[in-house]
Amino acid sequence: MKHVVITGVSSGIGRAAAEELAARGYHVFGSVRRAEDGARLQADLGQNFTPLLFDVTDAAAIKSAVHNVEKIAGGGGLTALINNAGVAVSGPLSQLSLDEFRYQFEVNVFGVLAVTQAFLPLLGAGKDTGHPPGRVVNISSVNGRITYPLVVPYCASKHALESLSDGLRRELMIYGMEVIVVEPGAVRTPIWDKAEATDVAARFANGDYGPTLAVLQNAVIARGRDGLPPEAVARVIREALESRRPRTRYVLEQNYLMTWLLPRWLPDRWLDALLAGGQRMSSKTLRAIMRGAHL
């Protein structure tokens, strides 16, 4: 049996990936932060799912999870590690605390590396492991290649994840391992309900970015709720695991030309002018340029 570890399976992309792979005969180890979420998923997915209780920022809990996986996977090792867990911090850089910015990187970057380092031996990163090399799939975002104002912490963390993934891929080639990045645009997940409840716009309402943030928040939430189904991302993840020659990157964007190709091809000053920062940014412009935002 093929064994995979997926972080952040309580909902959204992580849950969809767990369902997709368990249905295809993989044994899925899925990380959750609450025991009740793990029990619920185990009841839903059956014997092909084993919950792992850990936060990606908790080194001791990650170490314990590795031992639990090793007991079940045994000498066969892991087929793949899918780094999906993440958070999104938004707000103007001039007003966010450094602790908030650090937390964004603690989860989306340092957490990914911590989990990857811990599971590398089971993935075959070593000589004479006795099993085929596994794959690492990192769930990034189109925002890992394009930075939008007022969601910079999230974008910056995904830019860092892109570079981290390239470095890992080039370093782990000596073991025959593949490191693959999946870059979705907006995806229909519960994160949009959380974003609405958090109401970042209200927090900064009295500042210079207040009016812009209010429009931005509504535009991004509306786009997210109309985004790709998480099952579409899950199918791409499975393709990345099963392809004989996987791509290094898989981009999933509904409006590929306008929200992926053009923003990356335009000269910086042209894109700056289009984004038109701060309060000058109109509702219409925001709705257009944030169609590809994945938070």
N, C-alpha and C positions, 0 to 999 in steps of 0.2 A: 504493500500500500504506500502511496505517496503522502508525505506529511508536510504541511505548510503552517507557518505562523503568520497571523494577521493581527496587527495592532489596531485598536479602536474599532471593535465590531458591534458596539451597542446599537448603532443605527447607521443610516446613510450608506456610503460607499463600502465601508468595512463590513456591514451586515450583508449587503448585496453580494460582495465577494465571497463571504463565508457560505452563503446559500448556494451560490453558483458552483463553488468548488466541492462542497460537501455532496451536492447532488450528482457530481461527476465522479464520485468515488474517492476523492481526497479525504484524508483525515485532517481536519482543520483545528488548530489551536488558536483561539481568539482571545485577545486581551480585553478585559473590561475593568472598570474601576469600582464597580459595585457588584457584590456577590449575587444580588437578586437579578441583575442583568444577565450574568452568566448562567444562572439557573433557568431563566426564561429562554435563552437561546439554546441551551442544551435540550430543553423540552421540545422546542420547535424543530431543531435540526437533527436530533437523534444521536445515534452512537458514533457518527462521523464527526462529532464536534466535542471538543474539550475546552472549557473556559480556563483562562489564565487570569488571575487577579493581580494586576500590577498597573502602576502609572509609569509612563516612560521616563519620568524624572526621578524615579525611586530605584537607586542602584541595587539595594538589597532585595527588593521585590523582583527585579529583573533576573537577578542571579537565581533566586528560588524558582522562577518560572522556567529557566533553562534546565534546571535539575528535573523538574516535572516533565518537561518535553522529552528529555533524554531517557527517562524511565520507560516511556511509551514507544518512542521512535526507535530506541535501541541502536543497534549497529547500522541500521539503514540510513541514519541521518535525516536531514531535512531536504525536501525538494526545493523549498523556497521560503523566503521571508518577505512579507509584504508590509512595508512601513506606511501605514495609513493614518495613524493617530495624529491629530493636529488641532491647533486653535487659531483664531483670527483676532488680532488686536487692531483697532482702527482709531483714527483721530488725528488731528494736526500734530506734526512732529514738535512744533514749538511749545505745545501744551501737554504732551504726554510725559509721564514720569519715566525715568530710566528703568525703574523696576518693572513697569509694564512692557517696555521694549525688551528687557532681559528675559522676561517670562515668555515672550513670543519666541525668542531664539532657544530658550531652555527646552521648550516642547518640540518645536518644528525642526530644529537643527541638532542641538546637543542630545535630545531624546532619541532621534533617529540614529545618531552615531553610537550612543550607548547601547541601544538594543541590537544594532548590527554587530558591534564588537562582541557582545555577549553570545550571540548565536553563530558567529563565524565558524567555530570549530565543528558545530553540527552541520554546517553548510558545506563543509569540505575544504576549508581554508587551511590546508596543511598537507604535508606529505604522507602518503600511505594511509589515508583515512579509511579505506575499505569500502567506500561508496562513491557514486558519481557526484561531481560538484553541483551544488545547488545554485539558485538564482536569487538575486535581491531585486525587488520591485519597489521603487519609491514613488509614492503618490504626491506629485508636485501640483502645478497649476499653470495655466497660461500666464498667470501673473508672476511666474518664475522667470519670464523672459521680457515682460512689459510692466513698467511701474506706473501706477496711477496715484494721483494725489489723494491724501487723506486716508489711504489704506496702505501706507508705506511700510509699517512694521511687518504686515503680512507679506507684501511683495518682496521685501528685503530678505525675509526668512526663506521664501521659496527660491529667490535668486541664489542664496547660499546653499540650499539643498541641491540645486542644479549643479553647482560647482563641486559639491561634496560627492554627488553621484558620478560625475565624470572622473574625479580622482579615484574613487573606489573602483570603478570599472577598469581603469588603467592599471591600478595596483593589483587587483585580484585576477588579472589575466593569467598570471603565473600558475594559478590553480585551476584554470579552465572555467572560471566562474563568469557569469553574466550579471551586470547591473543595469537595470532598465528603469527609465523614468516614464510615468504616465502623467500627462498634462491636460487635465480637463478644464473646460470653461465652466460656466454655471451648471450646477447639478441640483436636482430637486431633493434636498435633504432637510431634516429638522433644524439645521443650523439657521435657517431663515426665521423660524419662529423664535429662536434664541436671540437673534439679532434684533428682532422687533421688540422683544421683551426688555433687552438691555438698553435700547434707545440711546445710542451714543450721541445722536443729534441734540437731545435734551441736555446732556451733560455739558456740551460746549455751546449751548444756545446763546449765551451772552458774549461770546467772543467774536472775533472778526470772521470766523469760518461758520458761524451758526447757520445762516440761511443756506449756504452751500451744502453743509452737512445734512440738513433736513431733506433737501432734494435728492442728494446722493443716497441717503439711507433708503428712501422710498423707491428710488430707481433700482438699486441693487437688489433689494428684497423682492420686488416685482419680477425682475429678471431671473432671480434664483428660483422662484416658484414656477417659472415657465422654462426652466432649464432641462438638461438631459436627465432621463431617469437613471438612478444609480445602477440599475441592471445593465445599462449600456456600458458603463465603465467596468463593471464586473466582467463582462464578456471580453473586453480588451485585456484585462488583467490575465484572464485564463489564456488568451492568445499569446501573451508575452511569456507565459510559463511553458506553453506547449510547442511554440514555433521552433523549428530546427535552427533557424537563423533569425532570432528576434531583432527588431529595431532597437536602437539605443533610446529612442523616444517615440511615444505615441501621443499625438495631439488629438483631443476630442473637443471640437468647437463647432457650434451650430452655424455661425456666420464666419466661416473660415477666412474669407477675403477681408472683411471689414474689421474684424476684431482680432485677427492673428497676423495675416500677412502685411497689411498696410501699416499698422502701428510699428512693426519692426523694420519696415523698409523706409519709412519716412525719415528725413533728416531730423535731428533732435529739435532744432528750432521750429520746424514745421509742426511737429507733434506737440511741443510746448504751446504753440499758438492755438492749436486745436483744443487742447485741454483748458487753456485760458484761465488758469488758477483762481482761487479765492472766490470772492463774491461776484466777480464778473461772469462766472460760469453760469450759463442759462440752464433752465430745466431741460430744454430740448437737447442741448449739447451733452449734458450729463447723461441723459437717457441713451443717447447714441453711443458715447464713448465707453460707458460702463457695461455694455451688453455682454462683453466677454469676461467680466469680473467674476472670479471664483473665490469665495471667502469661506 
